């Protein structure tokens, strides 16, 4: 929770981490993305971005629909539900796995594989819809492993990951609409060993490495 919104009751209940208490690596990411949203004024974009994304996902031949079809076998056996979209924002800065800021879109009913984030810190903000998190032991190596914790995050919710806590998870969109989140990554200043990959468990039950890549953001914006 942003520290500017804290009151006596939140202090007493202890249900949130307050932004002023975040370690440096997190605070930079949090401050940079806390105001981000998907649906800016239609006077700026001409159309709600969520509507454009949904149309492109659901319409055969559109960019996002085509990209999901291309990724259907990306994690092992073909599984269209096991696909999602990553759209990087900005450039690599050399202090995270891949580009630090990523718009991630999960269509309704879709999910990610069980994966980690290369021992990086992360801040995740839900921009549209909702997403269900399944948290695993950091060194899990089987897709049928039992999660340690599960919870759902709604639009506006912000959560975090560090090199030990919540590092390995699976995301599922259980809602009836798309989910969009901004996910951002940063290594600790004292961490001099940077792993450029996300490790994940394929649906063939094999450990694999994924170089964080992206759908070209310029091409994506053409869906408008």
N, C-alpha and C positions, 0 to 999 in steps of 0.2 A: 504494500500500500504506500502511495506517495505520502511523505511525512507531512505535507501541507494539509492533508485530510484527517490527520490523527486527532482523536478526542480522548477524553478521560476514560470512556468505556472501552475503546479499542486498546488503550494502554493496559487496562485492567484485565481484559479477556485474553490477551496474548495470542490471538489467532493469526497475526500477520507479521511478516518481516517488514520493517519500515525502511523506506529508501535511504534515509540518512545513515542507517546502520549497515548498508551493503558494503562489502569489501570493494576496493578500488576498481578491480577488473569488471565487477558487475555494475558498479555505479555509472561508469562511462557508457555502457550499453543501455542501461535503464534510462538515463537522462536523454540519450539520443533518440529513443524510440517511444517513450511514454505517450507522446502526443499523436502517434501515427494512427491512421484509420484507413479503411478501404473506400468508403463512400464519401468523397468530398462533394461539395456543392455541385449540382448539375450545371450551374452557371459556369463552372470551371472546366468540367469534363464533357458536358453535353449529354451524358448518360451516367446512370449509376454503374460504377465499375463492377459491383457484385452481379448486376443483371447481365452485363456483357460477358463476364466470366462464366456464369451459369449457361448462357446461350451457347458459348463456344465449347463448353464441356459436353453439352447434350446434343449438339447438332453435328451429324456426320459430315466430314469434310472440313470442318473448322479447325483452327490451329490446335486448340487444347484437346479436342476429341481425338485428333490424329496423333498427338504426342502421347496421350494415354495409351492408345492402341500400340504405339511403337514400344512403350515401356512394359507391356503386359508380360513379356518373358524376361524382363531384366533381372529378376531376383531368383530365377530358376525356372520351374515349370510355369507355363502360361497361366496367368491369374490376373484378369482385368481389375478385380477389386483390390489387389495388392499393388496398386499404383497410386502415385500422387505427383504433384507438380512442384518444382523448386524454381523460383525466379530470383536470381541474384540481383542485388541492388548495389551499384558501385563497383569498386575494384578490390583485388587482393591487397591487404595491408601487411602481410607477413606475420600476423600474430593470431591467426586462427586457422582451422582446417578450411581451406577455400576462402571464398569471399565472406566477410563477417556478417553481412546483413542479407537475409533471405526471406522472400515472401513465399510461404508454403501453402499450397491449396490441396485439400482432400475433398473430392466429391462425396456425396452422400453414400454411405455404406463402404467406403474405401478405407484402407489401413496401411500402415507402414510395416516393414519387417521389424523384428526385435533388433535394435541397433544401439551403438554407443556414439559418442561425439568426440572421439580422439583425445579424451582427457581434458577437453576444453571446458571453460565456464560458458554458460548460456543463459540468456534471458529470453523468454517466450511470452509474447502477448497475443491473445486471441483478438483478432480484428473483426471477425464476422462469424456468426454461427457458434458452434460449440465443438469441443473435442474431448475424447476420453483417453486418459493416460493409464498405462499399465507399467509399473515400475518393477525392475528386476534386479537381482544381484548383479553387481558390476561385471562379474566374470561368467555370466550365464552362457551356455553353449548349446541349448536345445530349445526349439520353438515351443515345445509342450511344457516347459518349465513353469512353475507356479509363480505368479507375480507376488512381490512383497507388499505392494500397495496399489490401489486403484482409486482414481478420482476423475471427475469431469470438470473442465474449465469452460466458462462461458465468455461471450463477448465482453471485452474490457478487463478480464482477469489476466494477471501477469504472474508467471512462476519462474523458477530458476533451477539451474543444474550446475553442479561443480564436478571436479575430477573424481570425487568419491560418492557424493549423494545424487541420486536420480540420474546418474550418468548413462545407464542402460534402460531403454524403455521402448514401448510400442505405442503408437497412436492409432486410434480408431474413431472414425466419424460415425457415431450411432444416430445422428439426427436425420431429418428428412430434407436437408439442404446442404449446400457446400459449407466447408469451414475454411477460413483463411486466417493465417497467423503470421506474425513476423518473428523469425527466429534469428538470434544474433549470438556470435561466439567470440571469445577472447581468452587467450592463455594468461595464467598468472605471470606477473613480471619476473618472478624467480624461476619460472619453468623454462628451461633452456632446451628441452627436448620436445620438438613439435612434430606430432604425428599428422600427416596430411590427409589421412583417410578417416571415414566412418567405418567401423567394423559392423557387420550384420550377419544374421543367420538366414540363409536363403531358404525357400520352401522345399529345397532338396536336402535340408538339414546339414548344409555345409557352411562353415565359417568363410566369409568372403570380405573383401575390402572394396569400398566404394569411394571413388574420388568425387567429392561434392562438385557437381556440375549444374548446369542451368539451362532452362529454356531461354533463348535470347529474349531479354526484356523488351527490346524494340519490336520484335516480331509479335510478342504477346500484346503489346499496346495496340497493335493493328486490329485486334478484335473490336476495338471501339469503332 
